[in-house]
Amino acid sequence: MKKDKEWLKDSLAKEMYNAEIQGMFSSSGMSNLLYDDIVKLIGQLEESEITEEQATLSKKEIVEVPQFVADWHEENKHDILEYKFRKIERHECEEVRNWYNNCKGRHPNPVSNAQETIAKMDLYGYTIEPPKTLQVIVKNYDSTVFTTELPEDEAMKLIEGWKGNE
């Protein structure tokens, strides 16, 4: 016999009847009220305990982070969360510290946004942001012009190199 809600209700009815016969209830009406309350609870067994809004908020959120944050996380992934927060506040790399202190998100406090992101990285995982690119217009020695997109750091090196040759 499959033990499901109906089985539970039948078993409960038998047990309550036996208890009533043995005089464990002062009246049969009391056992009926108790039985009805328990049947209502059994009916709720498959109902969700959280609202749809709560389910949306607790949905897995894989976060997207810059490569340098992903690298930092990999180095520190086995540390407890509180220790990660302390380490990133004092990290030797200014870029990592700046991300932590200026992280954008739903909180008005940037540090809270960074801490939430780090916690989600631990819980749900993360993806790496595509590198930022800049469009660079290049004029060759023969006056031909072409446009290319370069990762931001490479584009800045190229621009700095040109400024040095002027």
Secondary structure, DSSP 8 states (H G I E B T S, - for coil): ---SHHHHHHHHHHHHHHHHHTT-SS-HHHHHHHHHHHHHHHHTTTS-SS-HHHHHHTS---EEE-HHHHHHHHHHTTS-HHHHHHHHHT-S-HHHHHHHHT--SSSSSHHHHHHHHHHHHHHH-EEE----EEEEEEE-TTS-EEEEEEEHHHHHHHHHHHHHT-
